[in-house]
Amino acid sequence: MGGITFYLFIVLTFTGVLLMYYYHPSKVQAFRDILYLEHDVPFGKLLRNMHRWAAHLMVIAVWLHMFRVFLTGSYKRPREFNWCVGVILMVLTLLLSFTGYLLPDDQLGFWAVTVGTNMARATPLLGTEGPFGQQLGMTPFNDVRFALLGGSIVDANALLRAYIWHCIAIPIIASVFMGVHFWRVRKDGGISGPAPVMLESEIKEQKGPRPVIMKPSGTQ
């Protein structure tokens, strides 16, 4: 599942670069570019759907990969560091999916980002509605939601920030962590897996009968 996830990341990178040729991160042009891509660009709808479905499949593959690693106990020593790196990669994958939601600038993306950033107001310490947020001076104009949107509402600043995070910042960060992840897989002895299952009869056959030791005559 890890290999499938990496393959999907390559597909997303390739299709994403091609999509950037037809996209402008502005409130006036973003949705028009999507319509132009789907109805006028040759194979444009196929290109966008490849990017969209690969993103959905990558999220599913990451969860299945983490589930498999947990079930087989591959997060234990000496792979506990790589497990932490994998958790970070899973969070980055979800952030890539979330920031990509807003880029078409349609109703689905608008309300998804509105709900998601409203939840950020309850972040401990950093959100105006979170624990200890007001005690630390957090307001709707300086908390984590304001930083994510570049303002107090989902507008042009939010679209530009989502574009930069989605196309530049998060892919670079994820690539670095993937390099560390692959290095640790090789360092820890290759791809992990469950211990081999052996039947009781096979164990007895491997052990075999105990050899009989003959003592020389005359010895005590």
C-alpha positions in Angstrom: 0.0 0.0 0.0 2.9 2.3 0.6 4.1 1.8 -3.0 0.6 2.4 -4.3 0.5 5.7 -2.3 3.8 6.9 -3.7 2.7 6.0 -7.3 -0.5 8.0 -6.8 1.6 11.0 -5.5 3.6 10.8 -8.8 0.4 10.8 -10.8 -0.9 13.8 -8.8 2.3 15.7 -9.3 2.3 15.1 -13.1 -1.4 15.9 -13.6 -1.1 18.9 -11.2 1.7 20.5 -13.1 -0.4 20.2 -16.3 -3.4 21.7 -14.6 -1.3 24.7 -13.5 -1.0 25.7 -17.2 -4.7 26.4 -17.3 -5.4 27.8 -13.8 -5.3 31.3 -12.3 -5.7 31.6 -8.5 -8.1 34.6 -8.6 -11.7 34.9 -7.6 -12.6 36.3 -11.1 -10.8 33.6 -13.1 -10.6 30.4 -11.1 -14.0 28.9 -11.8 -13.9 30.1 -15.4 -10.6 28.2 -15.8 -12.3 25.1 -14.6 -15.1 25.4 -17.1 -12.7 26.2 -19.9 -10.6 23.1 -18.9 -13.6 20.8 -18.8 -15.4 22.0 -22.0 -12.7 23.5 -24.3 -9.3 22.0 -23.6 -8.7 18.7 -25.4 -8.8 15.9 -22.8 -9.1 18.6 -20.1 -11.9 16.8 -18.3 -10.0 13.6 -18.3 -6.9 15.4 -16.9 -8.9 17.0 -14.1 -10.7 13.7 -13.2 -7.4 11.9 -13.1 -6.1 14.4 -10.6 -9.3 14.3 -8.6 -9.7 10.5 -8.4 -6.0 10.0 -7.7 -6.3 12.4 -4.8 -9.3 10.4 -3.3 -7.4 7.1 -3.9 -4.3 8.5 -2.2 -6.2 9.3 1.0 -7.7 5.8 1.0 -4.3 4.2 0.3 -2.7 6.1 3.1 -5.3 5.0 5.6 -5.1 1.3 4.5 -1.3 1.5 4.7 -1.4 2.8 8.2 -4.0 0.2 9.1 -1.9 -2.6 7.8 1.2 -1.4 9.6 -0.7 -1.2 12.9 -2.3 -4.7 12.5 1.1 -6.3 11.8 2.8 -4.5 14.7 5.3 -2.8 12.3 5.2 0.4 14.3 7.2 -1.3 17.1 10.9 -1.1 17.7 13.0 -0.5 15.7 10.4 1.1 13.4 8.8 3.5 15.9 10.6 6.5 14.3 9.3 5.6 10.8 5.8 5.2 12.2 5.9 8.8 13.5 7.2 10.0 10.0 4.3 8.0 8.5 1.8 9.8 10.7 3.1 13.2 9.6 2.8 12.1 5.9 -0.8 11.1 6.6 -1.6 14.5 8.0 0.2 16.2 5.0 -1.9 14.0 2.6 -5.1 15.2 4.3 -3.9 18.8 4.1 -3.2 18.4 0.4 -6.7 17.1 -0.1 -8.3 19.9 1.9 -6.4 22.7 0.3 -7.2 21.4 -3.2 -10.9 21.5 -2.4 -10.9 25.3 -2.6 -9.1 25.8 -5.8 -12.1 25.2 -8.2 -13.7 28.1 -6.3 -17.2 26.4 -6.5 -19.9 26.1 -3.9 -18.5 22.7 -2.7 -15.0 24.1 -2.1 -16.3 27.3 -0.5 -18.4 25.6 2.1 -15.9 22.8 2.8 -13.2 25.4 3.6 -15.7 27.6 5.5 -16.6 24.7 7.8 -13.0 23.4 8.1 -11.6 26.8 9.0 -14.4 27.5 11.5 -13.4 24.3 13.3 -9.9 25.8 13.5 -11.2 28.5 15.8 -11.5 25.8 18.5 -7.8 24.9 18.3 -6.2 24.9 21.8 -4.0 28.0 22.5 -4.2 29.2 18.9 -8.0 29.6 18.3 -10.2 32.3 19.7 -12.7 29.7 20.9 -10.2 27.1 21.9 -8.9 26.4 25.5 -6.7 29.2 26.8 -7.1 31.1 23.5 -8.6 34.2 24.9 -6.2 34.2 27.8 -3.3 34.3 25.3 -4.9 37.3 23.4 -6.4 35.4 20.5 -9.1 37.3 18.6 -10.9 36.6 15.3 -8.3 38.9 13.6 -5.1 37.2 14.8 -5.9 33.5 15.5 -5.1 30.4 13.5 -8.2 30.8 11.3 -7.2 34.3 10.3 -3.8 33.0 9.4 -5.2 30.2 7.3 -7.6 32.4 5.4 -5.5 35.6 5.2 -8.5 37.4 6.6 -11.8 36.9 8.4 -13.8 35.4 5.4 -13.1 32.9 2.6 -12.2 35.3 -0.3 -9.3 36.0 -2.7 -6.6 35.8 0.0 -7.8 32.4 1.1 -7.8 31.1 -2.5 -4.2 32.4 -3.0 -3.0 30.8 0.2 -4.6 27.5 -0.6 -3.0 27.6 -4.0 0.5 28.2 -2.6 0.1 25.5 0.1 -1.4 23.0 -2.3 1.0 23.5 -5.2 4.3 24.4 -3.6 4.7 24.3 0.2 3.0 21.0 1.2 4.4 18.9 -1.8 7.9 20.0 -1.0 7.5 19.2 2.7 5.9 15.8 1.9 8.7 15.0 -0.6 11.3 15.6 2.2 9.4 13.4 4.6 8.9 10.7 2.0 12.7 10.6 1.4 13.2 10.1 5.1 10.5 7.5 5.2 12.0 5.4 2.3 15.5 5.7 3.9 14.2 4.4 7.2 12.4 1.5 5.5 15.8 0.5 3.9 17.7 1.2 7.2 15.2 -1.0 9.2 15.6 -4.0 7.0 13.1 -3.5 4.2 9.4 -3.6 4.0 7.9 -4.9 7.2 5.3 -7.7 7.5 3.7 -10.2 9.8 5.8 -13.0 11.3 5.5 -16.2 9.3 2.8 -18.6 10.4 3.8 -22.2 11.0 1.7 -25.2 11.9 2.6 -27.3 14.9 3.4 -30.3 12.7 5.9 -28.2 10.7 7.6 -27.0 13.9 8.1 -30.7 15.0 9.4 -31.6 11.6 12.0 -28.9 11.8 13.1 -29.9 15.3 13.3 -33.6 14.5 14.1 -36.4 17.0 16.8 -35.8 19.5 20.1 -37.5 18.6 21.2 -40.4 20.8 24.7 -39.8 22.2 26.7 -43.1 22.7 29.2 -43.1 25.5 32.4 -45.1 25.0 32.7 -48.2 27.2 34.5 -47.9 30.5 33.4 -44.3 31.1 31.5 -43.2 34.2 
